[in-house]
Amino acid sequence: MTAVPRDTLPGLLAEQVARHPNAPAYYYEGTSASYAELEAMSRRAATGLARLGVAQGDRVALWLPNTPAYLALWLGCARLGAIAVAVNTRFRSAEVGDIVGRSGAKVLALWPGFRAIDFLGVLAEIEVEALAGLETLILYDEDGGEHALPAPVAHCRQLDFRALMAQGEDQTNRAMPETPVNIFTTSGTTSKPKFVLHGHGPVARQARLVARYFGYDQGGAMLLFLPLCGVFGFNMATGSLAAGAPIVLMSAFDAETAFRLIQRHDVRHMNAPDDAILALMNTSPHPVALPSVGYSGFANFNASLADIAERADARGLKLVGLFGMSEVQALVARQDPAAPLARRRNGGGHLISPDFKVRVRDPESGRLLPHGQQGEIEITGPSLMLGYYENEKATAEAFTEDGYLRSGDLGYTTAADHFVFVARMGDVLRLGGFLVSPAEIESHLQAHPAVHAAQVVGVSTEKGIRAVGFVVPTPGQGFDEAALIGHCLAGLAKFKAPVRIIAVDDFPTTKSANGTKIQRGKLRQMGEAALRESQPLAS
């Protein structure tokens, strides 16, 4: 049997098998598997993939929700030294064709009927050339059955996941700390996504840091409904693996089911977007919403839930801000659960290891800034990506000369090991010569009784960038644009006041691996159109 290096994904799994082979590694839909069984699954998956011709450095695209099949294929790829390419199940033809084609994936694994979505129909809409390099489709189907393949993948062999797993257990290991293991895609809206490549060593080391800092090694299970195709779900899984904490897998989030699973499996650890937190609290009949959960990391994506941390506090659930991104992995910083609400609700937090370093730079002058001054966050540490796959130019541009990642995030440091995330740099407004977070204007708008939710974007005008607001009116309150602009002029500096405020029924959104996000680019287009059609009410 080939030795398994410690700083690899197979190494993490081998440690748990050596410590407690019969302890549960995961629970899923009434089933479970021990660490020994999960390792055996990974070996069978490696054998099956190898017989399909998958070798070290080859790419295998996983277009799957959170299931044992995902874990088996992902860990099987890791054992072979192959690279798992994460594909969001919410992606459709243009996105899937681009990711599978441009990554050069030889194998694509999918669940054809997941959530009644016609995934094979999505493949049918992709240009034949984009999938020409694909050789095999692995079809995972909990109901079984054969499937007719559409034209773009008609040349591929079709293999049922259960048949793939009906193999011997591969005893070899080709994973080394320097071996690439995962590709995640960035969520850029102005160009094709970049492919973020991570290696075994950084992934394994980050997993151990997360397990210790977040207390995943102190007992209890991890509820995982954040998709494995995103770094937050991925690092929750790797942290749990390093800690020996069982993962409670959910292929799709449902609040009532999630609440039952929390109670059944002694779930003490979770991270979630704001809307999932609210749904869980609304489901819970207890005064303390989730008694077993000490705290939850969270992300604020919905403008109407800006007060979710306060609501959770009222139900005895502590929410803490986090920081992560595809290029540096997730859970690299966390606010102190014991800190006052006003501090722990912010994104960012304390770095989870002294091996991480953070600083802030003025984006115009290039000057490094002292604590408290806002600029672009730069970060370095043991979890950094290897680079953008087959994109040396973008990789070089992403790093400073001394090895810090340019995050593209606005924030400020408060100490050498603590920082606060404010907004994405692309969302930040430069108004009146100053960097302004749109959240400041949005918060002021939402304080008006006629506003249920607000979003603010920057729009180019003859006088420079100006703020344009979009609001979902409070039912029964009516909408008066002039009155809302007056409200802003009365409470904010004049240069921050929106020149137009537009009523909408809802904000345009898109589904990401970590939750539903507002399409600010679409709002900018709407703002530009509104200014072309009429004169601003404020200047």
Backbone hydrogen bonds, N-H to C=O, Kabsch-Sander energy under -0.5 kcal/mol:
donor,donor_aa,acceptor,acceptor_aa,energy
2,T,171,Q,-1.3
8,T,6,R,-1.8
12,L,8,T,-2.1
13,L,9,L,-2.1
14,A,10,P,-2.6
15,E,11,G,-1.9
16,Q,12,L,-1.4
17,V,13,L,-2.1
18,A,14,A,-2.3
19,R,15,E,-1.9
20,H,16,Q,-2.9
23,A,20,H,-1.5
25,A,33,A,-3.4
26,Y,33,A,-1.4
27,Y,247,I,-2.4
28,Y,31,T,-2.9
31,T,28,Y,-2.5
33,A,26,Y,-1.6
35,Y,23,A,-1.6
36,A,21,P,-2.4
38,L,34,S,-2.6
39,E,35,Y,-2.4
40,A,36,A,-2.0
41,M,37,E,-2.4
42,S,38,L,-2.3
43,R,39,E,-2.0
44,R,40,A,-2.4
45,A,41,M,-2.6
46,A,42,S,-2.1
47,T,43,R,-2.2
48,G,44,R,-2.7
49,L,45,A,-2.8
50,A,46,A,-2.5
51,R,47,T,-2.0
52,L,48,G,-0.7
52,L,49,L,-0.8
53,G,50,A,-1.6
54,V,49,L,-2.3
57,G,81,G,-2.3
58,D,55,A,-2.2
60,V,83,I,-2.7
61,A,107,V,-3.0
62,L,85,V,-2.8
63,W,61,A,-0.7
63,W,109,A,-2.6
64,L,62,L,-0.8
67,T,65,P,-0.9
71,L,67,T,-1.6
72,A,68,P,-2.8
73,L,69,A,-2.6
74,W,70,Y,-2.8
75,L,71,L,-2.6
76,G,72,A,-2.2
77,C,73,L,-2.7
78,A,74,W,-2.0
79,R,75,L,-2.0
80,L,76,G,-1.5
81,G,77,C,-0.9
81,G,78,A,-0.8
82,A,77,C,-2.3
83,I,58,D,-3.3
84,A,82,A,-0.5
84,A,181,V,-2.5
85,V,60,V,-2.8
86,A,84,A,-0.7
86,A,183,I,-2.6
87,V,62,L,-2.0
91,F,88,N,-1.8
96,V,92,R,-3.0
97,G,93,S,-2.8
98,D,94,A,-1.7
99,I,95,E,-2.5
100,V,96,V,-2.8
101,G,97,G,-2.0
102,R,98,D,-2.7
103,S,99,I,-1.8
104,G,100,V,-0.7
104,G,101,G,-0.7
105,A,100,V,-1.6
106,K,59,R,-2.4
107,V,59,R,-1.0
108,L,136,T,-2.2
109,A,61,A,-2.8
110,L,138,I,-2.3
111,W,63,W,-0.7
114,F,111,W,-1.6
116,A,113,G,-2.3
117,I,114,F,-1.9
119,F,112,P,-1.7
119,F,117,I,-1.7
122,V,118,D,-1.6
123,L,119,F,-2.0
124,A,120,L,-1.7
125,E,121,G,-0.7
125,E,122,V,-1.2
126,I,123,L,-1.6
130,A,127,E,-0.8
131,L,127,E,-0.8
131,L,128,V,-0.9
132,A,129,E,-1.2
134,L,131,L,-1.3
135,E,106,K,-2.8
136,T,106,K,-1.8
137,L,157,R,-2.6
138,I,108,L,-2.5
138,I,136,T,-0.5
139,L,137,L,-0.7
139,L,159,L,-2.4
140,Y,110,L,-2.9
140,Y,138,I,-0.7
141,D,139,L,-0.6
144,G,141,D,-1.0
153,V,150,P,-1.6
154,A,151,A,-1.4
156,C,153,V,-1.7
157,R,135,E,-2.3
159,L,137,L,-2.6
161,F,139,L,-2.2
164,L,160,D,-2.1
165,M,161,F,-2.0
166,A,162,R,-0.6
166,A,163,A,-0.8
167,Q,165,M,-1.4
170,D,43,R,-1.5
170,D,168,G,-0.7
174,R,79,R,-3.1
179,T,176,M,-2.2
181,V,198,H,-3.1
182,N,198,H,-1.6
183,I,84,A,-2.6
184,F,196,V,-2.2
186,T,194,K,-2.3
196,V,184,F,-3.5
196,V,194,K,-0.7
197,L,195,F,-0.6
197,L,387,G,-2.6
198,H,182,N,-2.7
198,H,196,V,-0.5
200,H,179,T,-2.5
201,G,177,P,-3.0
203,V,199,G,-1.9
204,A,200,H,-3.0
205,R,201,G,-2.7
206,Q,202,P,-2.3
207,A,203,V,-2.1
208,R,204,A,-1.8
209,L,205,R,-2.0
210,V,206,Q,-2.7
211,A,207,A,-2.4
212,R,208,R,-1.9
213,Y,209,L,-2.9
214,F,210,V,-2.5
215,G,212,R,-0.6
216,Y,210,V,-0.5
216,Y,211,A,-0.9
217,D,211,A,-1.4
218,Q,215,G,-1.7
219,G,216,Y,-0.5
221,A,266,D,-2.1
222,M,246,P,-2.7
223,L,269,H,-2.3
224,L,222,M,-0.6
224,L,248,V,-2.7
225,F,223,L,-0.6
230,G,227,P,-1.5
233,G,227,P,-0.6
234,F,230,G,-2.6
235,N,231,V,-2.9
236,M,232,F,-1.8
237,A,233,G,-2.0
238,T,234,F,-2.7
239,G,235,N,-2.2
240,S,236,M,-1.9
241,L,237,A,-2.4
242,A,238,T,-2.4
243,A,239,G,-1.5
244,G,240,S,-1.5
245,A,240,S,-2.1
247,I,25,A,-2.2
248,V,222,M,-3.6
249,L,27,Y,-2.4
249,L,247,I,-0.9
250,M,224,L,-2.0
258,A,254,D,-2.9
259,F,255,A,-2.5
260,R,256,E,-1.9
261,L,257,T,-2.4
262,I,258,A,-2.3
263,Q,259,F,-1.8
264,R,260,R,-2.6
265,H,261,L,-2.4
266,D,263,Q,-0.6
267,V,262,I,-1.9
268,R,221,A,-2.0
269,H,221,A,-1.8
272,A,297,G,-2.1
274,D,299,A,-1.8
277,I,273,P,-1.8
278,L,274,D,-2.3
279,A,275,D,-2.1
280,L,276,A,-2.3
281,M,277,I,-2.3
282,N,278,L,-2.5
283,T,279,A,-1.4
284,S,280,L,-2.0
289,A,287,P,-0.8
289,A,315,R,-2.6
293,V,290,L,-1.4
294,G,268,R,-0.9
294,G,292,S,-0.7
295,Y,268,R,-0.5
296,S,318,K,-2.4
297,G,270,M,-1.3
298,F,320,V,-1.7
299,A,272,A,-1.1
301,F,299,A,-0.8
303,A,301,F,-0.5
305,L,302,N,-1.8
306,A,303,A,-1.2
308,I,305,L,-1.9
311,R,307,D,-2.3
312,A,308,I,-2.6
313,D,309,A,-2.2
314,A,310,E,-1.8
315,R,311,R,-0.7
315,R,312,A,-1.2
316,G,313,D,-1.8
317,L,312,A,-2.7
318,K,294,G,-0.5
318,K,316,G,-0.6
320,V,296,S,-2.2
321,G,344,R,-2.7
322,L,298,F,-0.5
323,F,333,A,-1.4
325,M,329,Q,-1.6
328,V,325,M,-1.3
329,Q,325,M,-1.4
332,V,323,F,-1.7
333,A,323,F,-1.0
334,R,350,H,-1.8
335,Q,321,G,-2.5
339,A,336,D,-2.0
343,R,340,P,-1.5
344,R,340,P,-2.4
345,R,341,L,-1.7
346,N,343,R,-1.3
347,G,421,F,-0.6
348,G,322,L,-2.3
349,G,419,F,-2.9
350,H,334,R,-2.2
351,L,417,D,-2.6
352,I,332,V,-1.9
356,F,353,S,-1.8
357,K,380,T,-2.6
358,V,416,A,-0.6
359,R,378,E,-2.3
361,R,376,E,-2.3
362,D,367,R,-3.2
366,G,362,D,-1.9
369,L,360,V,-3.1
372,G,413,T,-2.5
373,Q,370,P,-1.8
375,G,411,G,-2.3
376,E,361,R,-2.8
377,I,409,D,-2.9
378,E,359,R,-3.1
379,I,405,L,-1.7
380,T,357,K,-2.3
384,L,381,G,-1.3
385,M,327,E,-2.2
386,L,197,L,-2.9
387,G,197,L,-1.1
389,Y,195,F,-3.1
389,Y,387,G,-0.5
391,N,388,Y,-1.8
395,T,391,N,-2.0
396,A,392,E,-2.6
397,E,393,K,-2.1
398,A,394,A,-1.3
399,F,395,T,-0.7
399,F,396,A,-0.8
400,T,404,Y,-2.7
403,G,400,T,-1.8
405,L,379,I,-3.3
406,R,398,A,-3.4
407,S,377,I,-2.0
407,S,405,L,-0.9
410,L,423,A,-3.7
411,G,375,G,-2.5
412,Y,420,V,-1.7
414,T,418,H,-2.1
415,A,418,H,-1.5
418,H,415,A,-1.2
419,F,349,G,-1.7
420,V,412,Y,-2.9
421,F,347,G,-1.8
422,V,410,L,-3.3
423,A,410,L,-1.3
425,M,408,G,-3.2
427,D,424,R,-1.6
428,V,424,R,-1.1
429,L,436,V,-2.7
431,L,429,L,-0.9
431,L,434,F,-2.3
434,F,431,L,-2.1
436,V,429,L,-3.7
436,V,434,F,-0.5
440,E,437,S,-1.3
441,I,437,S,-0.8
442,E,438,P,-2.7
443,S,439,A,-2.6
444,H,440,E,-1.5
445,L,441,I,-2.4
446,Q,442,E,-2.6
447,A,443,S,-0.8
447,A,444,H,-0.7
448,H,445,L,-1.9
451,V,448,H,-2.1
452,H,450,A,-0.6
452,H,472,V,-2.6
453,A,472,V,-1.2
455,Q,470,F,-2.4
457,V,468,V,-2.3
459,V,466,R,-2.8
461,T,464,G,-1.4
464,G,461,T,-1.9
466,R,459,V,-2.5
468,V,457,V,-2.6
469,G,500,R,-3.0
470,F,455,Q,-3.0
471,V,502,I,-2.5
472,V,453,A,-2.6
474,T,450,A,-2.3
477,Q,474,T,-2.3
478,G,474,T,-0.5
484,L,480,D,-2.0
485,I,481,E,-2.5
486,G,482,A,-2.4
487,H,483,A,-2.0
488,C,484,L,-1.8
489,L,485,I,-2.7
490,A,486,G,-1.9
491,G,487,H,-1.0
492,L,488,C,-2.5
496,K,493,A,-2.0
497,A,493,A,-0.7
497,A,494,K,-0.9
499,V,467,A,-2.9
500,R,467,A,-0.7
502,I,469,G,-2.8
504,V,471,V,-2.5
510,T,517,K,-2.6
512,S,510,T,-0.5
512,S,515,G,-2.5
515,G,512,S,-0.8
517,K,510,T,-2.8
517,K,515,G,-0.5
519,Q,508,P,-2.8
520,R,518,I,-1.5
523,L,519,Q,-1.7
524,R,520,R,-2.2
525,Q,521,G,-1.9
526,M,522,K,-2.1
527,G,523,L,-2.6
528,E,524,R,-2.8
529,A,525,Q,-2.2
530,A,526,M,-2.1
531,L,527,G,-2.1
532,R,528,E,-1.7
533,E,529,A,-1.6
534,S,530,A,-1.3
537,L,499,V,-2.1
538,A,499,V,-1.0
